[in-house]
Amino acid sequence: MASVSSKANPLISTLPHILTWPRFRFRTMCSARLGFASYSSSSTSASVSPVTSETPAAGTKVLETFKEEFEIGSRPITLETGKIARFANGAVVLAMEETKVLSTVASAKGDGVRDFLPLTVEYQEKQFAQGVIPNTYMRREGAPKERELLCGRLIDRPIRPLFPPGFYHEVQVMASVLSSDGKQDPDVMAANATSAALMLSDIPWGGPIGVIRIGRICGRFIVNPSINELSMSDLNLVYACTRDKTLMIDVQAREISERDLEAALRLAHPEAVKYLEPQIRLAAKAGKQKKEYKLSMVSKETIEKIRNLAEAPIEAVFTDPTYGKFERGEALDRITQDVKKALEEECDEEGLKFLSKTVDTVRKEVVRRRIISEGSRVDGRVLDEVRPVYCEAGNLPVLHGSSLFSRGDTQVLCTVTLGAPGQAQRLDSVVGPSTKRFMLHYSFPPFCINEVGKRVGLNRREVGHGTLAEKALLAVLPPEDDFPYTVRINSEVMASDGSTSMATVCGGSMALMDAGIAVREHVAGVSVGLVSKVDSATGEIKDYRILTDILGLEDHLGDMDFKIAGTRKGVTAIQLDIKPAGIPLDIICECLEPALKGRLQILDHMEREIDAPRAKDDRNSPRLATLKYSNDAIRRLIGPLGALKRKIEEETGARISVSDGTLTILTKNQAVMEKVQEKVDLVIGREIEVGGIYKGTITSIKEYGAFVEFNGGQQGLLHISELSNEPVTRVSDVVSVGQQLSLMCIGQDVRGNIKLSLKATLHRIGSNADDTVGELKVSAPKEPNVLPPVNQLHIQQEKEDSPSEDQPFEHNMNVEISSSSSPVILIRSAAECEEEEKNSAVDLSSRNGSFTSRSSLKLKTEAPDLNFRSDDEDTDERHTADPSLLQNNPNDMETDNVPNISARQLKIGMVLTAKVHQIRARGLVLDLGGGIRGMYRFETGVKRYFGVGEELRVKCSSFSGKGIPVMSLLEE
């Protein structure tokens, strides 16, 4: 033991035992309290070697902790201090079930020479709180996420008004989630823990406060609802207050009425007050004595001097309603410069030091006095008047949706961009959903207030304003099952003179309708302000005025900014920020009525501009399509490591999103959409329907038609009879190899082979053949006209087409089946035909001049397959003619060639004049006229030269098994 101790810390082993801390039995510091450190001399002496007999054993440290346990909304809550973060000015761990949040506060040691309170609130949710390693490259948390910024604002807004005037020392609040069971949202817990930490610290603060969350399910209010209950609730109300005044309200709702909202607020206040007594008791046990901080206060003499110099000219500016925002600001700046010159002449250092803040105080007094006594506002409006409104929807027609909204000098440009479901934002919060499909991003560029500045990172104010507008519009979006697309709204503030967040709500609502999204109705927002007169002795409000649609200056000089958004039916979002140390709840509830009147006026203007989702039919506007495929087909489209999908996206500029059985395509316009769908069809195809139009490529040309590759590599036959409504002599005259065509599927044969038609599509040119790309309107899926299975089709054809055995067969190269409007073709692949042509010979033998067919059921005449066969090949390929054909008049057999002879007129023994159409290795292909082809095999031992186009006298000697005439050469 001695050697180990010496190696671990050689300095300790050399100290005499009398100089060690345990020898004096010192107490340890713990949360401003002292705890004993245990020490056992017997155990120490027994464990020390003779060399280090004076070194004691380490004692056991006792951490003196303090707890307060209570219950709110049937949920046990614990406040604890003294165990962790003991060096912080104040530290509290608040626990609710298995969710624990630590909040600490600290204050800077400086003198606080400034004219504002530098309060910083940081809220952090590290992934260890839910037992997860971050997915980032460095496997650690990065910059604050949006939710962390919003929770920091939620803590900041209620605690800031309670710091005493003139306290300008830097204060930092840090709240961290230690563990989360996913059942409770830690944001409200962090706010209450911060209040308790401030109570324990030596920082002057006018708390405590209580923060509560209220939900409503089926008309019943719920206190401290869980995450699962919030998902079913139509109200998410966060309420903060002191014992008798309201500090902060934050609401997200689904069109809750003003009456029900007031009931929820009046329920929330007594529930939030229940947090106060446990904090007071905990501060009495473990709190520090409040420290005397230096306050930056202006003397009454200085205030009076500056008031005498500036009050009259400031009042003259504010009484002139012709001033605009910037003209008014320039006039006030000139007044400030005049006062500065007067103070410089008097060498008043204190006045110069606090000049800006004091002049601002005089402005505030002038504006508030005129509003209270005269009911006159800065721009000349009455108290409940809304500024003039200008609305324009669809001002950027190339985009999915756009709008321009102006109210007074405040102007906002909103745009809507639609995306695939896979483009939803991914969230890494410890609670709540993992993705978000609706996003609203608010941007406040410096030019909107005629200033110069840099844009860096996420701005807390921009995130807060954007989230408020997002909450307001989320209530009217269609359900995800009906509208699964991702929606992003961009709000660009073009000019700011108050309440840009509520202008964003109005502009965003119109942009959603312009995009064709089926929102239930418009959402509008208005900001309500308050100017009050306070009794200096009691601190109570003696008189007040409520202002509708406040200016930026009225927001700055007033007491509150109460933003309320909603529809005609009810409220969807609220955000209340105040400057004094609380406002009575009765005044807050009174503001709901003028807010409703102002909101209805704005809704009237919006509905006159656009009152229903717009139907987009411009081919230049972006397009979105959702297609259904099997997972195997989607895997083929993605390709190895997604290479094929990325290639299509790079070539077309489209975005393709893949989910379980669903393919979502987003393109810039209809032309690109058609191009993408064509590429997708070539890879994975679509479900083939009779009457469906498909794009295919000619792969090879035969005498009887052309083979076509279409629908993701499937092959079909375009028969010569389906090329045109006019007679076609040569297939190559109409189509060529590599040519792309739009063809119609006209059926299947008994073997399941696909028949295509070109002439059937001629009358459909100009019509919209593809119904998969629509106008973002959700409709029930149409039952496709799917081809029946091959086995069922085979049985059906047998019943319909099977003739009797004694029925005579008419020799026609294009046999017409009565049950079908087009010939049924037995399709061979191009490779099979090429191979057969190379290895076959012409069969010139005619056995007894007779032709017998196989089963009438299975005989489906093919296109002319001019395969030259040898005599020793399968005899089933050679057939004799029907005996009835041999009973013709012998004189008819010797007649001259009949021009344009039809296939039905051709009989065995008929003498014709034919032209050589093609010369092959073992015979000739003859043109018999009327589009009929025959074949002639070279005779052994006979040498003769033939030329293409040469006329020959031939005689029909037999027919092949496929109905092709076999001709013999007549001597001239």
C-alpha angles and dihedrals in degrees: 000000000000093000092048093050092047092050093047096050116358093184094063093052092057096052119097113248091239090065096053122105097239090055090065091042091229118187121239124239115248125169094326089311132097125237130189122251111218119234131183117191094189094055090046097052092047093055100044122088121229090258093059101026091139094060112097126215119256113270128223114263116224117211109205107214133186125210139186119193125192142144132240124176092359090299121116114233129192130198113197134176136169101051104080136019091024095164094058117102087241130000131176134174113208116196130191111179105310096339114098129182127190119206124185133181131198135175129211120248094227127111094252098233101175138092101245140050111258096208116167123190119189122184120186135186109194117195094237086074089075098032096258134129112225117257094223122117092252091042092232136098117276134190118346114282124228093259091052091052091049093049089049089054090048089058096041098051099062099038099046098070091055097064110102120258112267094024101129102157116129112261126187126195119192120187121185131182108232098183137354132195092191093243101096131044107238095209097085090041090054092052092053092044089052091052090052092047091053089050090054094047129082091241114117108246134154098227169113107139133183125218121195137176122219127193134180128215120180091345095308120116118229125201116218095358119199124241091261091051091049090056089061096039124101091205133055108180123174112190128184126187148149120235095289108006139063119242107172141002128190120178138179113179145157101243097305114182121247090244094055091044091055090050090052092050093050090050093048096055099065091041092053091048088063088075093062104070096052089053092050091050092048091050090051090055102040108007126122127235110265111256125232104245124189110253122210099229129163118228119246091239092058093047091049093049094051091044092056091051100044110026100081098047091043091053090050090056095048094047092058107083092188091078116103124212097271096036089053091048093050091050091051091048090054090052090052091051091050091052090048092055091051092051092047090054089053092043090231102170096179092050091050091047094054098028098116095047094044094050088050089053091053091050090052093051093050096048095044093047092052092048094047098043103031104020087230121143129207096259095040098256124136117250099265099036122121119217119250112286129217121188131184125172125194095019089147102045096179091066126077090251137343142172142177119216126185129180111178108314093336111102130178131184114207127190131185124213121187124208142175120278089254090063093067115128115263116226127204098193121140089233137029132035122337095227138034120208098185119060132174117192116195120201126192107188119193094243091067088075095031095254137128120239147135127256110226128164127311116339116213092218093049092048092049095048092045093050092050092054090044091055090049094054098038091075094065100043117112116258117276091244090060097036111025097168126117114247127199124186120195116201113196114188107220096179131003129209102143138316100032090158091061090046086054090056091053095044093044092053092053092045091053091054091046088055091057095248111152099237112171095234143327123295121210133179137202134183121230122201136195133215115188139180113222129203105239092210101050101019091230124136111255099179137001144175128212116220124202120214098004126210122234090256091051089051091052096046098035133081103247147010108216109184114193124179130179150116131268088275100052153310122309103175140011135183122182122190121175136187105203123068094273140323124230114260092232091065090048092054091046089060092063094076099055088043090057093050092050092046092054091052091054092046089056091058093046094050092051088058098044126351103170138034109281121240107231112212101154111121090213094060120094118274134213126193134178118204130186120224138156117265090247091056091048090051089056090052094050093051127190108341089345093295096138093047092049091048092056091048092050094048096047105025090233127134118231121196122191128200135156104317093335131103117193120193125193119189138169095242144351094271092058090045091056091048092051093047090050090054092046091050091051090054105039104001129208133267104282116239130185105253093022119135117230134178115232142168125235107241101176141357126224133179092259099043145304134289114232130199112209145142100040101325100322118140130223139169124246102200120213089244090059096053099085144349087244123071112275120206099183128025090213089061090068107029137021136201112278094021116137117223139176106235136181124230106232100177149293134273124231091274094055096254116150123242119206132195132201099183091055089064096052095084091048096058110129095023122111104257096176117071098174095088110068141161099276090274116139114224135164113275113262118236105247122228093242121188112252120249116279095246092053091046090051092054091046092052091048091056095045104036108030109114126196119276094246095050108119116242118227113218106235126147089219105044111195117219113212095220094058133053091216132046117269109237129202100220122215122187119254091244091055092051094049092049092048093049092053096049102037135083137202116274107216099168118108115199108216089325090271130132122204122177126215118239110336087222095063099036107108109162113234129213112274105294103188097197114160108218131190124238095252095058124104110308091214087078090063120069135180122233125260108274090233089068091060092059093076123122109275089223090063091059094063099047121120122264114291111224115243092007114191126226091248092057095052112102136172111275095025112140116221141174107236135182125226105250100173137001117220134179096266104022151340135283107221130205105220094180130255091064092296120139125203134180135229125191121216112251119236115254095011117112119198136145120231130191131202109262094022114141118234134183106234137172127215105242102169147332127252123236089268096051097261114146115245109210133199124208118247121215113244 
